[in-house]
Amino acid sequence: MAKEWAKPFYNGKQWRRCRKSYIAHRISIDGGMCEHCHRELGYIVDHITELSLENINDTNITLNHDNMQYLCLKCHNTKTFSKHSGVASGLMFDENGDLVWSEPDRTAYSPL
């Protein structure tokens, strides 16, 4: 779930177009597979450098394909929650974007 200050960006036309073009690009390369595990179809366009209050208006961060990766839900959750290990252990997003409890993934995520 997007932070409150990021919702206008994620609901905006520029992000929707950029996201759509990135997904189309990944589909043209490998059918849209997860860029981390390469076993599942991508599900979420993830910013490699996370968006923050400081960079939300920097298009080199927010709308740059070089700062994006197409991840399956499991790899995205592992990446997102590994930053908060111990705090959010066992939490993940479901297919609707809702936080749910799950068995923690014991494999470490390593960015590409």
N, C-alpha and C positions, 0 to 999 in steps of 0.2 A: 504494500500500500504506500503510495507516494506521501511524502511529508506535505503538510498543509501549504508551505511556501512554494513547493514545486508543482502543485496541482495546476496552476494556470499554464505553466510550460507544457506539462504532459497532455493537457486538454487542448493545446493550441494547434493551429493548422501547420505551422512549420515542423513541429515534432512529428505529427502524424504523417506528413509527407516524407520526412527524413527516415522515419522508422519503416515505412512501406518500401522506400527505395533500397534500404539496407537489406531487408528481408528478400526482395527481388534479386539483389546482387548475390546474396548467399545461396539462394535457390539455383541461380545460374551456375554457381561454382560446384556445389556438391548436393544439390537437391534440398538444401536447407537443414543440414545436419548440425547438431550441437557442435560448436567450435572447440569445446573442451573434451568431451568424452567421445565424440564422433559415433555414438551408438544410438542416440535418440534424435528425433527431429527437434530443431530449435523451437523455443516457445516464447522467449523473452529477449528483446533487444536490450542488452545491458551496457551501461556506461562503464568502461574500464576505470577511468578516473571518475569517482563518484561525484554527483552533483552536490553542490553546497551553496550556501547563501553567498559565498564569495565568488563562485564561478557560474552561477545560474544564467547570467547574461553574456557569458563568453561563448560565442558560437564555435570557437575552436575546441571547446570541451563538449558543449551540448549537442551540436549538430554535425560533428566531424565523424565520418565513417571510421577514421583511424582510431577513434576512442570508443568504438562499439564492438560488441561481440554478441553473437546469436547463441543463446544457451538454452538447453532443455530445463525444465522446471527443477529437477533434482540438482543439476550443477549450479543453477542460479541460487537456489536455497543454500547449498553448501557454501558457496562464495559469500553470499550475503551474511549468513549467520556465523561463519567462521571468525569474522572480525569481533564477534561478541561471545566467543566461546566461554562457556560457563554461565553467562547471563541468559542466553537464549537457547541453550542446549535442548534439542528436541523440538524446536519450533521450526515451522516451514510454511510456505504459502501453498494453498491448494490451487486447483485449476481456476477458481473464481477470484483469486487474489486475497483470500481470507487467511489469517494466521491460524494454524492448526498444530497440535502436538503430534509428533511422530518419533519413531525410534531414531536416535542420532546416527548419522552416517559416519562410520569410523574411518573412511578414506579422506585424506587431506586433499583440499582443492589447491591446485597450483595453476596460476594464470598462464595463458599461452605466451 
